[in-house]
Amino acid sequence: MADRLHKTAHLFARMWRDYLHRYWARILLALFFLILEGSTLGLLSWMLKPLFDRVFVGGDTGAIWWVGGSIFALFLVRAATFVINRSLMTSVSLSVSTRMQTDLLSHIMTLDGGFFQKNPPGAVIERVQGDTQAVQGVWTTFISGAGRDMVSLVSLFGVAVAVDPWWTLTALVGAPILIVPTVLVQRYIRRKVRQNRVNASQRATRLDEVLHGINAVKLNRMEAYQAGRFDQIVNRIRRAEIKMSGIGATVPALVDVVTGIGFVGVLALGGAEVTRGERTVGDFMSFFTALALAFQPLRRLSGLTGTWQAAAASLERIYEVMDLRPSIVSGPRHEPPPDTTIRLEDVQMAYDGHPVLRGLSFTAEAGRTTALVGASGAGKSTVFNLLTRMVDPASGVITLGGVPLRDFDLDVLRDQFSTVSQEAALFDETLRENILLGRDQDDEALRRAIVAAHVADFTDALPLGLDTPAGPRGSALSGGQRQRVAIARAILRDAPILLLDEATSALDAQSERLVQQALDELSVGRTTLVIAHRLSTVRQADKIVVMDHGRVVEEGDHDQLMARGGAYAALVRLQFGET
């Protein structure tokens, strides 16, 4: 228990250090108004003593006005301080959650590919959105809610002790009953909340996969199957929420029992003293009102166990991600390479223990086109990931202009590459934004890029032109149009090295012709590496590197390789029936 409390305290201390301390002035101001609001209940119960003793029992009608005016003023103060305090703390909590979401996403984008292989998009979305929202309300709840209730309880019990300490002890005689159940409930809820956050991640993942693959779902008549899988997940969440709600209500229910015991004890002890004339009716009513007003704050505080544990569990999940560090980090070199010659020497690479590259070695000369061909699984796409340092090799050396890739700053290294792949990653934004990608370019440069990439062939006919939405994942465009947008990006990026990964393999003949023409123009004067299954697209390459099971088995241009009659010639015969 002590370790859990220490860990929870450490988490919230980190949250204060990382985020909340920026808003300390607003928090202090909110605490000031919170204290004013909470203390009004104690003052209200104290004002009942002169109301009963001087007005109702003593018959002093003149006291009605100042007692009534004082009570009304207390309600005005309570209303004003509630509005101010709630506004301040809502501002703080929203500012914190917004910054936390941005920081979490920014950090996640620095992590290696292995993180995204283990964590599907839905799970990551739930971390960024669901967990931060669970933490969002904690400071409003605990400072505005719990803080106010704590101040109210202190002021109310202060009044109770001032009236009669023995009556106060009698009212609290059942309090020890709450200790063990509270500890057990906290443990249970913390465990269930963490489990339910995992369930929520699975729900988000299932939604993402169904909506992303909606065409496959419809074509394969999987609607009922997918709905059934989703139903299983949401019902797990429902059952867990019901259990947590029932268990969480245990402590507030016990507060009712304890309060009832206290009321009976005070009534028996205090009532007897009042009837004997030892205490006044005002004393008893002031005490009894303080005890009655303390009931709701005490009940609310006991019900905050679930909120506290939910926030703690979500904060723990957030910092688990924030504490991850990428293994691929920038090197010390901030200057571009002296030239764009690419050389791989005895490069070894494996995924989850399965070898992909087995001593791969070849050179791609600067300013020339090098094609990588071979069967699927030969390791061609892995080469591109290695060049851009999306992954690092297990061993071997990769150099750019004679400089090992690890020596470059990551931003400098990746600025050397433009990539056009089979799957053009488009965002649900306008065509203009999908081409610019946040870069500040003048309209003339943009126009040159879209004309060269043949994007203008279809955008000029659209009512909104480049301001036409691309749709989710570019769904408003055809495959050829998406590829041309990706090429326009590459042209505008104007990087010295061009990586083409199956850029035309999924296109029809007409689209392929336009895209290939744009790619040929883009390749001029650049160091170009091409991956292609359609060997017709690489016949004009300066060098063709034939890969098989992670090794180079042949190198040369098309005519040389055909003359040798080896692996490349076999691939050509397989595709075209050439001899």
KOLTI-550838 format. One line per 5 residues: number of its first residue (from 1); for each residue x, z, y of C-alpha. Coordinates in steps of 0.5 Angstrom, whole numbers, padded with zeros to 4 digits. Layout:
N
NUM> X/Z/Y ~ ...
***
This chain:
579
1> 0000/0000/0000 ~ 0006/0002/0005 ~ 0009/-0005/0003 ~ 0003/-0009/0005 ~ 0002/-0005/0011
6> 0009/-0006/0013 ~ 0008/-0014/0012 ~ 0002/-0014/0015 ~ 0005/-0011/0021 ~ 0011/-0015/0021
11> 0006/-0021/0021 ~ 0003/-0019/0027 ~ 0009/-0017/0031 ~ 0012/-0024/0030 ~ 0005/-0027/0033
16> 0006/-0023/0039 ~ 0013/-0025/0039 ~ 0012/-0032/0038 ~ 0005/-0033/0042 ~ 0002/-0027/0045
21> 0007/-0024/0049 ~ 0006/-0030/0054 ~ 0000/-0028/0056 ~ 0001/-0020/0057 ~ -0001/-0020/0064
26> -0008/-0022/0062 ~ -0008/-0018/0056 ~ -0007/-0012/0060 ~ -0012/-0014/0065 ~ -0017/-0014/0059
31> -0015/-0008/0056 ~ -0016/-0004/0063 ~ -0023/-0007/0063 ~ -0024/-0005/0056 ~ -0022/0002/0057
36> -0028/0002/0063 ~ -0033/-0001/0058 ~ -0031/0003/0052 ~ -0031/0010/0057 ~ -0038/0009/0059
41> -0042/0011/0053 ~ -0038/0018/0053 ~ -0040/0018/0060 ~ -0047/0016/0059 ~ -0048/0022/0053
46> -0045/0027/0058 ~ -0050/0025/0063 ~ -0056/0027/0059 ~ -0054/0035/0059 ~ -0056/0035/0067
51> -0062/0031/0065 ~ -0065/0035/0060 ~ -0062/0042/0063 ~ -0064/0041/0071 ~ -0069/0036/0070
56> -0073/0037/0064 ~ -0072/0044/0063 ~ -0070/0047/0070 ~ -0076/0042/0073 ~ -0071/0040/0079
61> -0074/0033/0081 ~ -0069/0032/0086 ~ -0064/0031/0081 ~ -0068/0025/0078 ~ -0065/0020/0083
66> -0057/0022/0083 ~ -0058/0023/0075 ~ -0062/0016/0074 ~ -0057/0013/0079 ~ -0051/0015/0076
71> -0054/0012/0069 ~ -0056/0006/0072 ~ -0049/0005/0075 ~ -0046/0006/0068 ~ -0050/0000/0065
76> -0048/-0004/0071 ~ -0040/-0003/0070 ~ -0041/-0004/0062 ~ -0044/-0010/0063 ~ -0039/-0013/0069
81> -0033/-0010/0064 ~ -0036/-0014/0058 ~ -0036/-0021/0061 ~ -0029/-0020/0064 ~ -0026/-0017/0058
86> -0029/-0022/0054 ~ -0027/-0028/0058 ~ -0020/-0026/0059 ~ -0019/-0025/0051 ~ -0023/-0031/0049
91> -0018/-0035/0054 ~ -0012/-0031/0050 ~ -0015/-0033/0043 ~ -0016/-0040/0045 ~ -0009/-0041/0048
96> -0006/-0038/0042 ~ -0009/-0042/0037 ~ -0008/-0048/0041 ~ -0001/-0047/0041 ~ 0000/-0045/0034
101> -0004/-0051/0032 ~ 0001/-0056/0036 ~ 0007/-0052/0034 ~ 0005/-0052/0026 ~ 0004/-0059/0026
106> 0010/-0061/0030 ~ 0014/-0057/0025 ~ 0011/-0060/0019 ~ 0013/-0067/0021 ~ 0020/-0064/0021
111> 0019/-0063/0014 ~ 0022/-0067/0008 ~ 0018/-0072/0004 ~ 0018/-0066/-0002 ~ 0013/-0062/0002
116> 0008/-0068/0003 ~ 0009/-0069/-0005 ~ 0007/-0062/-0007 ~ 0002/-0061/-0001 ~ -0004/-0066/0000
121> -0006/-0068/0006 ~ -0013/-0064/0006 ~ -0008/-0058/0004 ~ -0004/-0059/0010 ~ -0010/-0060/0015
126> -0013/-0053/0012 ~ -0007/-0050/0014 ~ -0007/-0053/0021 ~ -0014/-0052/0023 ~ -0017/-0047/0018
131> -0012/-0042/0018 ~ -0011/-0042/0025 ~ -0018/-0042/0027 ~ -0018/-0036/0022 ~ -0013/-0032/0026
136> -0016/-0035/0033 ~ -0021/-0029/0033 ~ -0017/-0024/0031 ~ -0015/-0022/0038 ~ -0022/-0022/0041
141> -0025/-0018/0035 ~ -0020/-0013/0035 ~ -0018/-0012/0042 ~ -0025/-0014/0045 ~ -0029/-0011/0040
146> -0025/-0006/0036 ~ -0021/-0004/0042 ~ -0027/-0003/0046 ~ -0030/0001/0040 ~ -0024/0005/0039
151> -0025/0007/0047 ~ -0032/0009/0046 ~ -0031/0013/0040 ~ -0025/0017/0043 ~ -0030/0018/0049
156> -0036/0020/0045 ~ -0032/0025/0041 ~ -0029/0028/0047 ~ -0036/0029/0050 ~ -0038/0032/0043
161> -0031/0037/0042 ~ -0033/0039/0050 ~ -0040/0041/0048 ~ -0038/0044/0041 ~ -0032/0044/0037
166> -0035/0047/0031 ~ -0041/0042/0031 ~ -0036/0036/0032 ~ -0032/0039/0025 ~ -0039/0039/0022
171> -0041/0032/0024 ~ -0034/0030/0021 ~ -0035/0034/0014 ~ -0036/0027/0010 ~ -0031/0023/0013
176> -0026/0024/0007 ~ -0031/0020/0003 ~ -0029/0014/0006 ~ -0021/0014/0005 ~ -0021/0011/-0002
181> -0026/0006/-0002 ~ -0023/0003/0005 ~ -0016/0002/0001 ~ -0019/-0001/-0005 ~ -0024/-0006/-0001
186> -0018/-0008/0003 ~ -0014/-0010/-0003 ~ -0020/-0014/-0006 ~ -0021/-0017/0000 ~ -0014/-0019/0002
191> -0013/-0022/-0005 ~ -0020/-0026/-0005 ~ -0019/-0029/0002 ~ -0012/-0032/0000 ~ -0015/-0035/-0006
196> -0021/-0037/-0002 ~ -0016/-0041/0003 ~ -0013/-0044/-0003 ~ -0020/-0046/-0005 ~ -0022/-0049/0002
201> -0015/-0053/0002 ~ -0018/-0056/-0005 ~ -0024/-0058/-0001 ~ -0021/-0061/0005 ~ -0016/-0065/0000
206> -0022/-0067/-0004 ~ -0026/-0070/0002 ~ -0020/-0073/0004 ~ -0019/-0077/-0002 ~ -0026/-0079/-0003
211> -0027/-0081/0004 ~ -0020/-0085/0004 ~ -0022/-0088/-0003 ~ -0030/-0089/-0002 ~ -0029/-0097/-0004
216> -0026/-0095/-0011 ~ -0032/-0089/-0011 ~ -0037/-0094/-0010 ~ -0034/-0100/-0014 ~ -0033/-0095/-0020
221> -0040/-0092/-0019 ~ -0036/-0085/-0019 ~ -0041/-0082/-0014 ~ -0044/-0077/-0019 ~ -0037/-0075/-0022
226> -0034/-0074/-0015 ~ -0040/-0070/-0012 ~ -0040/-0066/-0019 ~ -0032/-0064/-0017 ~ -0034/-0063/-0010
231> -0040/-0058/-0012 ~ -0035/-0054/-0017 ~ -0030/-0053/-0011 ~ -0035/-0051/-0006 ~ -0039/-0046/-0011
236> -0033/-0043/-0012 ~ -0032/-0042/-0005 ~ -0039/-0039/-0005 ~ -0039/-0034/-0010 ~ -0032/-0031/-0007
241> -0036/-0031/0000 ~ -0042/-0027/-0003 ~ -0037/-0022/-0007 ~ -0033/-0021/-0001 ~ -0039/-0020/0003
246> -0042/-0015/-0002 ~ -0036/-0011/-0003 ~ -0034/-0011/0005 ~ -0041/-0008/0006 ~ -0039/-0002/0002
251> -0035/0001/0007 ~ -0040/0001/0013 ~ -0046/0003/0008 ~ -0041/0009/0006 ~ -0041/0010/0014
256> -0049/0011/0014 ~ -0048/0016/0009 ~ -0043/0020/0012 ~ -0046/0020/0019 ~ -0053/0022/0015
261> -0049/0028/0012 ~ -0046/0030/0019 ~ -0053/0029/0023 ~ -0056/0034/0018 ~ -0051/0039/0018
266> -0051/0039/0026 ~ -0058/0039/0026 ~ -0058/0045/0022 ~ -0052/0049/0026 ~ -0054/0047/0033
271> -0061/0047/0032 ~ -0061/0054/0030 ~ -0056/0056/0036 ~ -0061/0053/0041 ~ -0067/0056/0038
276> -0064/0063/0039 ~ -0062/0061/0046 ~ -0054/0061/0045 ~ -0054/0054/0047 ~ -0058/0050/0052
281> -0063/0044/0050 ~ -0058/0040/0055 ~ -0052/0041/0050 ~ -0055/0039/0044 ~ -0058/0033/0047
286> -0051/0031/0050 ~ -0048/0032/0043 ~ -0053/0029/0039 ~ -0053/0023/0044 ~ -0046/0022/0043
291> -0046/0023/0036 ~ -0052/0017/0035 ~ -0048/0013/0040 ~ -0042/0013/0036 ~ -0045/0011/0030
296> -0045/0004/0031 ~ -0038/0003/0034 ~ -0036/0007/0027 ~ -0040/0002/0023 ~ -0037/-0004/0027
301> -0030/-0001/0026 ~ -0031/0000/0018 ~ -0034/-0007/0018 ~ -0027/-0010/0021 ~ -0024/-0010/0014
306> -0026/-0017/0012 ~ -0024/-0020/0019 ~ -0017/-0016/0019 ~ -0015/-0018/0012 ~ -0018/-0026/0013
311> -0013/-0026/0019 ~ -0007/-0023/0016 ~ -0008/-0028/0010 ~ -0008/-0034/0014 ~ -0003/-0031/0018
316> 0002/-0030/0012 ~ 0000/-0038/0010 ~ 0002/-0040/0017 ~ 0009/-0037/0017 ~ 0010/-0039/0010
321> 0010/-0046/0013 ~ 0013/-0044/0019 ~ 0019/-0041/0015 ~ 0020/-0047/0011 ~ 0027/-0051/0013
326> 0028/-0059/0012 ~ 0034/-0060/0008 ~ 0035/-0067/0012 ~ 0038/-0065/0018 ~ 0042/-0069/0024
331> 0049/-0070/0024 ~ 0054/-0069/0030 ~ 0054/-0076/0032 ~ 0050/-0078/0038 ~ 0053/-0085/0039
336> 0050/-0092/0036 ~ 0054/-0095/0030 ~ 0060/-0099/0032 ~ 0056/-0105/0028 ~ 0050/-0105/0023
341> 0054/-0107/0017 ~ 0051/-0103/0011 ~ 0055/-0101/0005 ~ 0053/-0097/-0001 ~ 0058/-0094/-0005
346> 0056/-0091/-0012 ~ 0050/-0088/-0010 ~ 0046/-0084/-0015 ~ 0039/-0081/-0014 ~ 0033/-0078/-0018
351> 0026/-0076/-0017 ~ 0024/-0069/-0021 ~ 0030/-0070/-0025 ~ 0028/-0078/-0027 ~ 0034/-0082/-0025
356> 0032/-0088/-0020 ~ 0039/-0090/-0018 ~ 0045/-0090/-0022 ~ 0051/-0092/-0018 ~ 0048/-0097/-0014
361> 0054/-0101/-0010 ~ 0053/-0107/-0005 ~ 0054/-0109/0002 ~ 0049/-0112/0007 ~ 0053/-0115/0013
366> 0052/-0115/0020 ~ 0047/-0120/0023 ~ 0045/-0123/0016 ~ 0040/-0123/0011 ~ 0040/-0119/0005
371> 0035/-0119/0000 ~ 0034/-0114/-0006 ~ 0030/-0117/-0012 ~ 0028/-0114/-0019 ~ 0023/-0111/-0023
376> 0018/-0105/-0021 ~ 0022/-0099/-0021 ~ 0029/-0102/-0020 ~ 0030/-0097/-0014 ~ 0029/-0102/-0009
381> 0024/-0098/-0004 ~ 0029/-0092/-0005 ~ 0034/-0096/-0002 ~ 0030/-0096/0005 ~ 0028/-0089/0004
386> 0036/-0087/0004 ~ 0038/-0092/0009 ~ 0033/-0088/0014 ~ 0034/-0081/0011 ~ 0027/-0080/0009
391> 0031/-0078/0003 ~ 0039/-0076/0001 ~ 0042/-0079/-0005 ~ 0045/-0074/-0010 ~ 0052/-0077/-0010
396> 0055/-0083/-0007 ~ 0056/-0085/0000 ~ 0052/-0089/0005 ~ 0055/-0092/0011 ~ 0053/-0096/0017
401> 0058/-0099/0021 ~ 0063/-0095/0017 ~ 0060/-0088/0019 ~ 0057/-0084/0014 ~ 0049/-0083/0015
406> 0050/-0076/0015 ~ 0054/-0076/0021 ~ 0049/-0079/0025 ~ 0043/-0075/0029 ~ 0037/-0077/0026
411> 0034/-0080/0032 ~ 0040/-0084/0033 ~ 0040/-0087/0026 ~ 0032/-0088/0026 ~ 0033/-0092/0032
416> 0037/-0097/0029 ~ 0031/-0099/0024 ~ 0025/-0103/0025 ~ 0021/-0103/0018 ~ 0015/-0107/0016
421> 0012/-0106/0010 ~ 0006/-0108/0005 ~ 0002/-0102/0008 ~ 0002/-0103/0015 ~ 0000/-0095/0017
426> -0005/-0096/0023 ~ -0008/-0091/0027 ~ -0015/-0090/0029 ~ -0014/-0092/0036 ~ -0014/-0099/0040
431> -0009/-0104/0038 ~ -0005/-0103/0044 ~ -0004/-0096/0042 ~ -0002/-0098/0035 ~ 0003/-0103/0038
436> 0006/-0099/0043 ~ 0006/-0092/0039 ~ 0007/-0088/0045 ~ 0013/-0092/0048 ~ 0013/-0094/0056
441> 0013/-0102/0056 ~ 0011/-0107/0061 ~ 0005/-0112/0060 ~ 0010/-0118/0060 ~ 0014/-0115/0054
446> 0008/-0113/0050 ~ 0005/-0120/0051 ~ 0011/-0123/0049 ~ 0011/-0119/0043 ~ 0004/-0120/0041
451> 0005/-0128/0042 ~ 0011/-0128/0037 ~ 0008/-0124/0032 ~ 0001/-0128/0032 ~ -0003/-0122/0034
456> -0005/-0126/0040 ~ -0008/-0131/0036 ~ -0014/-0126/0034 ~ -0014/-0121/0040 ~ -0015/-0127/0045
461> -0022/-0128/0042 ~ -0024/-0121/0042 ~ -0028/-0118/0047 ~ -0024/-0112/0048 ~ -0017/-0116/0047
466> -0012/-0111/0045 ~ -0017/-0105/0047 ~ -0021/-0106/0041 ~ -0021/-0100/0036 ~ -0017/-0101/0030
471> -0021/-0097/0026 ~ -0019/-0091/0021 ~ -0013/-0094/0018 ~ -0014/-0100/0021 ~ -0020/-0102/0017
476> -0023/-0106/0023 ~ -0017/-0111/0021 ~ -0016/-0116/0016 ~ -0009/-0115/0012 ~ -0006/-0121/0015
481> -0008/-0118/0022 ~ -0005/-0111/0020 ~ 0001/-0114/0018 ~ 0002/-0118/0025 ~ 0001/-0112/0029
486> 0006/-0108/0025 ~ 0011/-0114/0026 ~ 0009/-0113/0034 ~ 0011/-0106/0033 ~ 0018/-0108/0030
491> 0019/-0114/0036 ~ 0017/-0109/0041 ~ 0022/-0103/0038 ~ 0028/-0109/0038 ~ 0032/-0105/0033
496> 0038/-0108/0031 ~ 0036/-0107/0023 ~ 0030/-0110/0020 ~ 0027/-0107/0014 ~ 0022/-0111/0010
501> 0019/-0108/0004 ~ 0014/-0113/0001 ~ 0011/-0115/0008 ~ 0007/-0121/0005 ~ 0006/-0119/-0002
506> -0002/-0118/-0001 ~ -0003/-0123/0004 ~ -0007/-0130/0003 ~ -0003/-0136/0004 ~ -0005/-0138/0011
511> -0004/-0130/0013 ~ 0003/-0131/0009 ~ 0005/-0137/0013 ~ 0004/-0134/0020 ~ 0007/-0127/0018
516> 0013/-0130/0015 ~ 0014/-0135/0021 ~ 0014/-0128/0025 ~ 0018/-0125/0021 ~ 0023/-0131/0021
521> 0023/-0131/0028 ~ 0024/-0123/0028 ~ 0030/-0123/0023 ~ 0034/-0128/0028 ~ 0040/-0124/0030
526> 0039/-0118/0026 ~ 0042/-0115/0020 ~ 0036/-0116/0015 ~ 0034/-0112/0009 ~ 0028/-0115/0005
531> 0025/-0113/-0001 ~ 0020/-0118/-0004 ~ 0017/-0120/-0011 ~ 0015/-0127/-0009 ~ 0022/-0130/-0010
536> 0020/-0136/-0005 ~ 0020/-0131/0001 ~ 0028/-0130/0000 ~ 0031/-0137/-0002 ~ 0034/-0137/0005
541> 0037/-0130/0005 ~ 0045/-0130/0006 ~ 0045/-0125/0000 ~ 0041/-0124/-0006 ~ 0042/-0117/-0009
546> 0039/-0117/-0016 ~ 0037/-0109/-0018 ~ 0036/-0107/-0025 ~ 0035/-0100/-0027 ~ 0038/-0097/-0021
551> 0044/-0102/-0021 ~ 0047/-0108/-0018 ~ 0047/-0113/-0024 ~ 0048/-0120/-0020 ~ 0050/-0122/-0012
556> 0050/-0128/-0009 ~ 0046/-0133/-0005 ~ 0040/-0137/-0009 ~ 0044/-0143/-0011 ~ 0050/-0139/-0014
561> 0045/-0134/-0018 ~ 0041/-0140/-0021 ~ 0048/-0144/-0023 ~ 0050/-0137/-0026 ~ 0043/-0137/-0030
566> 0043/-0130/-0031 ~ 0038/-0124/-0029 ~ 0036/-0128/-0022 ~ 0035/-0135/-0026 ~ 0031/-0131/-0031
571> 0026/-0128/-0026 ~ 0025/-0135/-0022 ~ 0023/-0138/-0029 ~ 0018/-0133/-0030 ~ 0015/-0134/-0023
576> 0016/-0141/-0022 ~ 0017/-0144/-0029 ~ 0024/-0147/-0026 ~ 0029/-0149/-0030
***
